Amino acid sequence: QVQLVESGGGSVQAGGSLRLSCAVSGSVFRLDNMGWYRQAPGKERERVAVITTGGYTGYIDAVKGRFTISRDNAKNTVYLQMNSLKPEDTAVYFCYADLRATRWSDSRDYWGQGTQVTVSS
């Protein structure tokens, strides 16, 4: 059974940094894109960053230059380094992975449980 386990959330003051991690465990036949979404109170979930198997990355404008997504394919883990955090970055952050669990499975997205990031001014 595939599971995505996140860690690294917490509370920081504006200007601080946090690093989120998300490890995929269980049966994984093929792991494709990985990334992070976030959802702030009263707002829709938005995709923050994505990284392909080959290392190509994409970010929303609000985090460009401050956040860096990376992955370790040997460990099936994706990271999100968040620097110069702002109060508007406060949200629950969810990782996702587009993968095939077995050679007979369809590719689909799996989600982490979410980790709270709180940035105070």
C-alpha positions as CSV (number, residue, x, y, z in Angstrom):
1,Q,0.0,0.0,0.0
2,V,1.4,3.4,-1.0
3,Q,1.8,6.0,1.6
4,L,3.2,9.5,1.5
5,V,4.6,10.7,4.8
6,E,5.3,14.4,5.3
7,S,7.5,16.1,7.9
8,G,9.0,19.4,8.6
9,G,6.1,21.8,9.2
10,G,5.9,24.2,12.1
11,S,5.8,27.8,13.2
12,V,8.3,30.5,12.3
13,Q,8.5,34.2,12.2
14,A,8.4,36.1,8.9
15,G,11.7,35.9,7.1
16,G,12.5,32.5,8.5
17,S,12.9,29.1,6.8
18,L,11.4,25.7,6.9
19,R,12.1,22.5,5.0
20,L,9.4,20.1,4.2
21,S,10.0,16.4,3.3
22,C,7.7,13.8,1.8
23,A,8.7,10.2,1.5
24,V,6.8,7.6,-0.6
25,S,6.6,4.2,1.0
26,G,5.1,0.9,-0.1
27,S,4.9,-0.6,-3.6
28,V,6.1,1.8,-6.3
29,F,6.5,0.5,-9.8
30,R,7.0,3.9,-11.4
31,L,7.2,7.4,-9.8
32,D,6.6,10.4,-12.1
33,N,5.9,14.0,-11.1
34,M,6.0,15.0,-7.5
35,G,5.0,18.3,-5.9
36,W,3.4,20.3,-3.2
37,Y,0.1,22.0,-2.8
38,R,-1.1,24.2,-0.1
39,Q,-4.5,25.3,1.3
40,A,-5.0,28.3,3.5
41,P,-8.1,28.8,5.6
42,G,-11.1,29.8,3.5
43,K,-9.1,29.4,0.2
44,E,-8.9,26.8,-2.5
45,R,-6.0,24.4,-2.6
46,E,-3.3,25.7,-5.0
47,R,-0.3,23.9,-6.5
48,V,2.9,25.5,-5.2
49,A,5.6,23.6,-6.9
50,V,6.2,20.6,-9.1
51,I,9.2,18.6,-10.1
52,T,9.5,16.0,-12.9
53,T,11.6,12.8,-12.8
54,G,14.2,14.6,-14.8
55,G,14.4,17.4,-12.4
56,Y,12.5,20.1,-14.2
57,T,10.7,22.4,-11.8
58,G,7.8,24.8,-11.8
59,Y,6.5,27.3,-9.2
60,I,3.6,29.6,-8.7
61,D,4.7,33.3,-8.9
62,A,4.0,33.9,-5.2
63,V,6.9,31.6,-4.2
64,K,9.4,32.0,-7.1
65,G,12.8,32.9,-5.8
66,R,11.9,31.9,-2.2
67,F,11.0,28.2,-2.4
68,T,13.0,25.4,-3.9
69,I,11.6,22.0,-4.7
70,S,14.0,19.0,-5.1
71,R,13.8,15.2,-5.1
72,D,15.9,12.2,-4.3
73,N,14.8,9.5,-6.7
74,A,16.8,6.8,-4.8
75,K,14.8,7.6,-1.7
76,N,11.4,8.4,-3.4
77,T,11.4,11.6,-1.5
78,V,10.5,15.2,-2.4
79,Y,11.6,18.3,-0.5
80,L,10.4,21.9,-0.3
81,Q,12.9,24.4,1.0
82,M,11.0,27.5,2.0
83,N,13.0,30.7,2.7
84,S,12.0,34.3,3.4
85,L,8.7,33.0,4.6
86,K,5.8,35.5,4.7
87,P,2.5,35.4,6.8
88,E,0.6,34.7,3.5
89,D,2.5,31.4,3.2
90,T,0.6,30.2,6.2
91,A,-1.3,27.1,5.1
92,V,-1.5,23.3,5.3
93,Y,1.0,21.9,2.8
94,F,0.3,18.6,1.0
95,C,2.7,16.6,-1.0
96,Y,1.6,14.5,-4.0
97,A,3.1,11.9,-6.2
98,D,2.0,10.7,-9.6
99,L,2.8,7.1,-9.7
100,R,2.0,3.5,-10.7
101,A,1.9,1.2,-7.7
102,T,2.4,-2.0,-9.9
103,R,3.0,-2.7,-13.6
104,W,-0.7,-3.5,-13.9
105,S,-1.9,-0.3,-12.2
106,D,-3.0,3.0,-13.8
107,S,-1.0,6.0,-12.9
108,R,-2.7,8.3,-10.4
109,D,-2.0,10.9,-7.8
110,Y,-1.3,9.9,-4.2
111,W,-1.4,12.5,-1.4
112,G,0.2,13.1,1.9
113,Q,-1.7,13.9,5.1
114,G,-0.7,17.5,5.2
115,T,1.5,19.5,7.4
116,Q,0.8,22.9,9.0
117,V,3.1,25.8,8.2
118,T,2.4,29.0,10.2
119,V,4.3,32.2,9.6
120,S,3.8,35.0,12.1
121,S,4.6,38.6,11.4
